[in-house]
């Protein structure tokens, strides 16, 4: 650009014969400085117009527009109100480019130079909202409306900001509630001395978690595995204060595979497995039957996945938060320790095999057994003393498929 070249030459020439910090003394020197100032002002205006033209040309020219507005600003030749417009224009382009932090910085400088620049206030509000600085965005909107009560764009933006603030506050409340509930459940585990391990059969049950009610009572989802038929039932909600045998209700319909009616409440036994290994699992859903207030899911068990080592406290909390609004929440301050001890520290050391459950005990008492590591949810094996299979199972000749 010819004007820019002339201006650069004049400034360089002036610098050669003027000492640093010196003031022009002669009329010629003053005239030269006035001429340079006029040239810089013309250059600034020309750069501004070029920036505006680049914006009109579209997205491919936005970066060039920013460069031209920057050159115009750097002339330092325009009034505060005119320079405010340059910063506001550059803020507008940075908004279009998604450079929200730069846009906010430019808009704030434009407002500092000219507090009545409503466009700059609007752009500061938009940039703030894009940066999730909602309080600041609301403040800018309110300030702009005070200066220009009829500005519909600012009114519309203020509604958007208020709506986003409400959504954010609701989300934060949901996250907070999820954290409180998860930590309360975690404390309930610790108070009871129960140990949570890695999921064994999530492919059968999906993500299921215990719930702590307002009376500080845990309600557990429970998986019942029929070793003889390699099928399962799933109890959605079993209260920890109820006795274990009630998981097998007398009101349940006959099991579809139990042709001899061997599996009745009076002859069944419950077992849990003490394990410390991991496997793969594959399942096939065969039937779903309603049973009172519970739903029993009959599935074919082909392989298993299990772990008998208690999870660290932080992992248990992560499990309890999974599937909630708090799943992405930071859980800093949670000690990465097992809950409350690992199997290697249990009395008697590591063990494996089936442990018979006293069916007259409550679920609460069963789950806090020292060697019972709950694989996210309680899992019990059911066998019938009337079945031919029972002798092999009781003798330890059967084990889950691996």
N, C-alpha and C positions, 0 to 999 in steps of 0.2 A: 504494500500500500504506500503510495507516494507521500501522503501526509505523515504517516508513521516514520518513514525514512528521513524526511525533512526534520521532524521533531527530534529524532534520535541524534541527528547531526548537530542540531542547534544546542541541545543539552550537553553533548560532549565538548563542543567548542566553548561553551560558556564555562564549563568546569576547568578548562585549561588556563583561562586568564583570571578566574576568581579564586581567591584563597578560600579554604574551607571555613564556613561560618561567617564569612564577610558579607556585608550588605552592599548593594549597588550604590555607588557614590555619584556617578555622573548621570545626566539625563539620558545619554545613550544607553548606559547600562540598564537604567530603569525601563527604557523603551524596549530593550531586548528581552528583559524578563517578562514584561507585559505581553510581548509577542509570543514568547514561549508558552506563557500561561494560556493565551488564547488558542495556540496550537494544541496544547494538551486538552483543553476543554473540547475543541473540535474533534480530537482523536477519541476522547471518551464517548462523545455523542455518537460518533461513527461506529465505534465498537459496540455500543449499546444497540444501535439499529441492526448491525450485523447479527448480534445475538438474537434479537427478535425475529429476524428473517430465518435464522437456523431453526428456531422453535417452530415457526410456521411450516418449514419443510418436513418436519416429522422426526421420528425417533432416531433415525440414522444420523441426524445432525445435532442431537442433544449435547454430546460431548463438546462439539465445536461451539455450541451456544455458551456452555459453561466457560470455555476458554475466552470467548469474546467479552462476556460480562466481567471476568476476572481482569482482563486487560483494561477495561473501562474503569473498574474500581481502582486499579493500580495507578491510574493517571493522577488521582488525588486532586482533580481539578473542578469537580462539581460540588454543588452545595450539599448540605446534609440531607435535605429532602430528596434531592435528585440521586444522591448516593444510596439513600434508603431504598429507592426504587430498584437500583441495580442489585443490591443484596436480596431484595424480595424476588426479583426476576430469577436470580441464580438459585434461590431457595425453591422456586417453582420447578425449575428444570431438575434439580436434585430430587425433588419429590417424584417427578416422572421417571427418573432413573432408579428410584428405590434407595437413594442415598439419604435415608431419613435423618441420621445424625447430622450430616452436613447441612441438610435442609433446615433443620432446627437451629443450628448455629447461625446460618445466614439470616433466617427470619428474625432471630433475636437481635442480631446486629442492626437489621433494618428497623426494628421497633425502637432500639436505643437511639438511633439517629433521628427517627421521626415517629413518636408514639401514636400519632394519628393515622399511620399507614395501615388501614384496615386489611388490605390484601396480605400484608406481612403478618398481621395477627392471625388471619385465617390460615395461612401456611404454617405458622408456628403451631397452631392447634392441630392441623392435619398431621404434621410431622410427629408431634407429641403422641397423638393417638396411635400412629403406626409403630411408635416405639413402646407402646403400652404404658405411657406416662399419662394416665387418664386424669389424674387430679390436675396436672399442668394443662392438659388439653381443655378440660372444662373451664379452668380459669381464663385461658386465652379466649375461648368462645364468649364467655360472659363479658370480658373486657371489650371485645370487638362489638358486641351487641350494644353495650353502653355507648360506644362511639358512633354506632350506626344502627339504631333500633329497627330499621326496616330491612336489614340485610338478611335475606332469606337463606342464603348459603350458610351463614353462621348459625342460624336457628336450626337448620337441618342437621348440620354437623354436631351441634350441641345435643340433639336428640340421639344421634348415633353414639356419641361419647357416653351419655347417660345410660343408654341401653347396654353398651359394652361394660360399663362400670358395674351395672346390676348383674350381668352374666358372670363377670369376674368374681364379684362378691359371693354369688351363689356357688360358683365352683370352689372357691376357697372354703366356704362353709361346708361343702360336701367333702372336700379333702380333709378338713379338720375333723369332721364327724367320723370319717372312715379311719383316720389315725387313732382317734380316741377309742373307737370300738375295737380296733385291732389290738391296741396296747392293753385294753381291759381284758381281752380274751387271752393275750399272752400272759398277763399277770395271773389270770385264773389258772392257766397251765402250771405256772411256777408255784402258786399257792398249793395246788393239788399234787405237785411232784410228778406230773405226767411228762412224758418225753415224746417229742414229735420227730419222726424220721422222714425219709424220702418216700414219695408216693409209690405204692405198689401197683395199683390197678386203676389209675386215672382214666385209662381208655375205656374201662367199664362204667365208671361213674361220672366222668367229666370233672370239672373243678367243683368240689364240694368242700364246705368248711363248717366247723362247729359255730354255734351262735350262743352268746352269753345273754341271758334275758335280764330283765330289770331286777329280778330277785337273786342275781348272781349264780344262776344255775345254768350249766352248759347243756346244750342240746346238740347231739352228735348225729351226723349221717353215718350209717353203719352198713358195711358190705358183708353179706353172709355167703360163704362159699360151700357148696355141696361137693365134697371131695369125691364121692362115689360116682356122681353123674357129670362132674366137671362143669357144673352150671352155677349160677349165682342169683341171689335176691338182693335188692338194695332198699334199705329203710331210710327214708328221707330225714326223719326227725325222731331221735330216741333220747329221752331225758336221762341224764346221768343218775338221777335218784331212783330210777325204775330198775327192777331186778332183771338180770341178763336174760333169763329164759323168756321174758315177755317180748323179746325181739322176734320170737317165733310164735305168733299169735294163733290161738285156737280158731279164730274166725277166718284165717287165711284160707283161700281155696286150695284144694289138693294140688300138689306139684304135678305138672303134666307128665313127668317121666317116672313118678313114683306109682307104678302099676299095682304094687302090693300094699300100698298105704302103710309103708314102714316108717315114714317120717311124720310122726305125730308128736305133740308136745311132751307127752309123758315118757317117751323113750329116746329123745334126742340128747346129744351131748355137744357142748361147744368147746372149741379149742382155739388158741391163738398160737402163732408161729414165732419162735425166736430165731432170727436169721441175721446174717451179716454178709450177704452177697447180692449181686445185681444180675438181672436177666432182662431179656426182651419180652414184650407182651404182644399178643395178637388176640383179638376177641371177635366174636360174632354174636350179634343180638338175635335172639330167637323168639322172644315174646315179651309183651308188657301187659301186666294185669293190675287193676286197681284193687286195693285192699283197705277199706275203711278210709282213714285219714292219711294212710301211707301209700306209696306206690312202690310195688316190687317189680324190679326189672330182671327178667330171666335171661341170662347170657351164657353162652358156651365159652369156657375158659380154655384157651389153647396153650398159652405160655404165660409166664409171670415176670414181673419186674419188682425187685424188692431191695430194701436196705435196712439193716438193723442198727445203724449208727445214728444217734440223735443229731439233729441239725443244730448249727449255731443259732443263738438267739436272733441275730439279724436276719437269718434265712427264714426262721419261723415267722417273723414279723412280715417279711416280704411275701411269704405264702398267704398270710392272713389278709394282706392288702391286695393281692392279685385279683383282678377283675373288678376293682373298685376305683373310685375317683382318686384314691390315694396311692394307686399303684406306682405312679411316677414321683411320688413325694420323697424328699430327702429324709432319711431316717438316721441322721447323725446322732451320736451319743449312745447308740445301742452297742453294748459290748458284744464282740464276736466270740462268744463262748457257747458251749453246748448247753442244752436245756434239759435237766440241770447237770447231767454228767454223761460221759460216754460209756459204752458197754465195757470197755477195757477196765473202767474203774468200778464197775458194778461188783457186788459181792459174789465171789465164785468165778470171776473172770468171764470170758466169752463162752456162750453156749448156743446150741441150735436144737431144733426139734419142736414138737408140739407140746403145749402146756394146757392141761384141762382146766376149764373154767367152772368154778362153783356157781351153778346157775341161779342159786338163791341169793347171791351177792349182788349188790348194785353195780351198775356200769362204772360208777365213780370209783368203787373199791377195786374193780378189775383193772381199770386203766392205769392206776397208780402202782401196780405191781412193779418191783424193781427191774425185772427182765422184759417188761413189755414196752417196746418202742413203737408208738402208733404211726403207721405209714400214712401220715396226713389225716386219715380217718380210720377208726377201728375196723379191723378185718377179722372175722371169726370163721372157722371151719365148723361145719355141722355134719355130724354122722349119727346114724341110728343104731342103737344097741340091738335092734331087731334084724338089722340087715346082715347078710352074709359078709359084706365088705368090712364090717366092724372089727372082726378078729384081726385082719391084716393091718388095719389102721391102728388099733390099740397096741399091736405088737411092734409098731414102728416100721412095718414093711412097705408103707406107702409114703410117698413124699410128693409135693407139688411138682409138676413137670418143669424141666429146665431146658 
